[in-house]
Amino acid sequence: MNVNPSDPKNISSLAVRWRNFIIVSVAIALSVTIFIGLRTETVSVSLNEMAETSTPLDIALTNNKPSIVEFYANWCTTCQAMAPELEEIRQQYAGNANFVMLNVDNSKWLPELVKYRVDGIPHFVFMDREGTEVGQTIGEVPKSVMAANIEALVAGSLLPYNGTVGQGSEFNAPVAPIKASQADPRVHGSQVQ
């Protein structure tokens, strides 16, 4: 068989083979890139997953461990941004402290929203072993500040960053606290706005 390089049929066949080789090479390179990218992708922490694995409030108030209660909402971008660092802290201190997450969009937590004066989220309430509030922070708090507060809480010391206020999301509770003059049962509906 004699192959003539100037024959248009052979040139066309060579061009098709070269094109197919390039396509296969690019497909392999993209596959390897995607595979490596998926293997090195950082895992995002979901607020819902954190809430599901958090300690229930009633248990946290009775198990003789200090507690960190976070008031959050799924729509809160600050809450979402802090979630990975809070999950790391939670894993570090899980044996020594309770981590409770209360969604402000759930009306079940309305008494707690009023009790702890939640008007911005994330809102953190620090409680001692007896369930007594010892401090609060509101908004985006650096990991080092949160860790220092939890370390002090576990040690039974004063919180070094009590009352810290960072950037957060505004939240308005659907009801106002009851004033002493409204304690009369005949005005029971007046506290709802």
N, C-alpha and C positions, 0 to 999 in steps of 0.2 A: 504494500500500500504506500502510495506516494502522497505526502502532505505538502501542499503548495501554500506557503504563508501569504501569498498575494491573492489567494482565492477568497472572495467575499464571504463564502459559506464558512470557512475556517475562522475568519476574523470575527464574524458574528457569534460563532460558537464560543470562541475565546472570551469575548466580551460578556456573554451570558454567564460563563463560569466565573469570571472575575467578579461580576456583580453579585452573584450568589455567595461567593466566598466573603465578600465585604458584609453582606446582610447577615450571614451566620456569625461572623466575628463580632459585629455590633450587638446582635442578640445575646451572645454569650457574655459580652462585657456588661450589658445592661442587667442581665440576670444576676451576675456576680455582685454588681453594685447594689441592687435591690436586696439581695440576700444579706449582704454585710450591713446595709442600712437598717434592716429590720432587726438584726441581731444586736446592734449597738443602740437602738432606740431606747430612750429613757422611758420608764413606765410612769404614766401619769396617775396621780392619786385622785380618786373620786370622792367628793364630799359624801355622797350617798353610801359608798362602801365604808368610809370612816365612821359614819353615823351608825351603820348597822353593827359594826364591831365595837362601838364604844360601850362603856359601862352605863346601864340604865340609872337614871337619877335616883330612884328609890333605893337601889343597892348601894350606890355611891354614898348616900347619906347615912348608911347604917353599917358599913363594913370596916369602920375604924381606919380608913386610909384617907390621906388628904386628897382633895379633888380639884380638878380644873374643869370648869363648865364653860363650854363655848356656845354662844348663841350665834347662829350662822343662817345663811340662806343660799340655795343653789345658784341663784342669780347674782350673788355678790362676787364681783371680780376680785376683791381683796381677799375674801375667804378662799377662793379658788387658788389665788397666788400663794397664800400661806400654807395650803394643804400639804404639799410635799415636805416642807420643813417640820410642820406639826406632826406629821406621821413619823418622821425620824425621831423626834423628841418623845413621842408616845411610845415607840418601840424601846427607846432607851430607859424610860422610867415606868414602864407598864407594871412592873412588879411592886413598885413603891407608891404609886398614885393612881387614882381613877381619872379617866378622861371621858367626859360626858359631852355629848353634842346635842343641842336642842335647836331644831329648825324653827325660826321665828314665823314662818308661814303656817305652822301647825297651831291651831287655836288651843290645842291641849296645853300648850306651855304659856298661855296668857297670864296665869297667876305669877309665874316666875318672871315673865317679861316686866310685869308691873313691880314685883318685889325688888328686882335688881336694877330697876330704872333703865331698861335697855332702850336706847334711842339711836344707836349706831351699831353697825356690825362690821367685822366680828367683835363681839363683846365677851371678854373672858372674866369669869368670876373664880377667884381662888378661895378654897374652903379648907379649914383645918380638919383634923381627924374626927372632930365632933360634928362636922357639917356647918360650922359657923364661918361666915364670910370674913376673910382677912385681907382682901384686896380685890381690885379690878383693874383691867386694862382694856382699852377700846381702840379698835382700828389695827392697822398693820404694825406689827411689833417685830423687830429683828429677832432672829433665832437665838442670838446670844442673850438678849434681854429675857425672852421667854424661858430659856433654859436656866438662867440665873434665878428667876422667880420660882420655878419649879424646884430647883435645888434647895432654895431657902424654905419652901413649903414643906418638902420632904423632911428637912432637918428640923422643922419646927421653929425657924427663925423668922424675923421680920422680912417682908419682901423688899428687895433692893429697888425695884421699879414699880412700886404700887402707884396706881393712878396714872400710869403712862397712857398717853393718847396719841395715836398715830392716824394715818389716813384710813378712812373706812367708808362704808356706805350708809347713808341715812336710812333709818327705819322708823316708822310711826306705828306704834301699837294701836290696834283697832278700838281700844277703849281707854278711858282715862282712869287713874286711880280714884277710889271712892274717898271723898272728903268726910271728915268726922260728922259734919252736919247731914250727910246723906246716909248715915248708918241706919236711919229709921226704915223699917221694912216697908212702909207705905210708899217709899220713893225708890223701890228696887230697880226700876227700869231707867232711872235717870243717869246712871253711870255710863250707859252705852251712848256713844255719839253717832 
